[in-house]
Structures are given as structure tokens and as C-alpha cells.
């Protein structure tokens, strides 16, 4: 005996066009929302990575400056104000040349033996220079240089990127004598959207 299916049941056996459209709209909205969440997560991760790298470079710059200043002498230190308002610092380190104590530069990267490592009359210089950063943008770098007696750069190391211009408070690199200590300020522009950058202020006393 043949049984017939009611017409109402046949009509409800599948999705109507309206139901299909609504379902697709909901799935599209969910997919768009998920894409936004993933994008925000990736952006946040990149921002954290950039901030961590910037913080490491600032710590490295601070460490290098403090190590040099602690063994230097006020009599060998010269501070010059650059055209952009940042400071340039020259100093000498205590060295030993043929058994005699004097001032200059000690660096194992200058040669293969102690004769080349110790150079009397040479200077360590910390300065801020401009490098292209794409288009009209300028990146200000703090660099540590070794200068010979003719002021020729014999060795150079980039310590930090993204320093502020000297006309912008706080300045990118400043070194000021306050009483018996030197006050150093390192400040970067914000590389991460919504962040003001990093500012380090520290005090160090030379050996004399």
C-alpha cells in the first residue's frame, strides 16, 4: 500500500531561500569578527616584539655609556651640542702603553694583540646621527665610535634607534654635569602606535 507524504512535510524538508540567506549572513559576520580578532592579536604581538627590541637596545646603550664613564675622568670628557640639539660626548679611557699608565682607547677589536688594543690619545665618542627611514622620515641613531688622533672613525657601533630630536622634550641624548655626577638622558620616539616611547635617566660618577 502506497503512503503519501503531506505537502506541509515536503515544504519543510529543506531550507528556504530566506533561511539560507540568513545562515550565510550569520556565518559571514562570524568569519569577519574572527578575522578582526586574529588581526588584532597579530598586531599586538608585533607591537610587543618591537617594544621588547627597543627596550633591549636602550639597556645596551645605557650599559655601554655607564661602563665607559665610570672608568673615565672629567678632564678627558668633552660635551658638544649638535645642530639638532642632541649632545655629542667624547672621552678617554685609562690604558697601559709599554708599562706606563695613560689615557686613550682600549678595544680588543682594534687588532690581534695588546699593542693594537691600547691606543694613546684616541677617543671614544657617543653621537647622534641621521639615517633615512623611508620617504622623508629620518631615524636618529645613537652610535659609539672610536676615533684616532686625526678624528678618523676606526670602529663604530649602533647602540639605539629612534632617538628624539634635541628640540623635542625630552631630548634623545643629553649628558649634563650636576654636582659630582653626570646626568644622562636617553629618549626614543614611540615606534608603537599609542606609545610614547622609552625614556631613561641615570646618573654616573667618573673615577675622579
Steps between C-alpha positions, in 0.01 A plus 500: 500500500647837396518769764500865396705772679306807601581814301590692819767239583641528148523878531695472830738229376763755385617860564315785343685773314446742789638254755806434282564873458472561875737211576760626251476852645558368852799289393646797308466724807664237722785455253557875477504529878747213528728660239499828698589318823786313330627821340494685831688215665772506233528880524531479878770234472699712254467801728626307800793367295596851386477638853713217637767557232498874569534440873797266444679757285446769764643275770803425281557872437468579870742223595764614250478863612521417869794261458701760309415791730577314823864446400543834325605835646321834487816654355471281189128556439369751244130564436391674179146606405414378149298697244181308587541570874625153595836459669828352382734363765872427470705332769816301561555176686792398724749284308847355539762563233836331547442481874405868533149610603344755267169591332357387170294205375509133587318265262580138413338545159775738390755226435637160587718592798527741794712742298203575274242479778644800688511826303622812681331828409201334333142579605171321552216709358125469551303695244158516333479472122216511249425208268221471237191317624292497181352797317576821687526325839826515692622247756732635768757248619724506806840367394821425688809582297872456551700794362873505440722804551386645165131458594459220244236246600675165547207307641129571538209329676132598478357488853142626460254610230211742499643769727311824536622824352668733746233766452233255619464445873632271631811512282633183338848515653627748755784491750517774764728538802301543821725540801735204522306277260401496138131479412427318176166495320407258223156535342342340194194585296207262521543227239180331609166671438366658817834469684712800599835326461762421764682748723798411715663740746800381698789645697860388498819624662839486336811367677618847613 
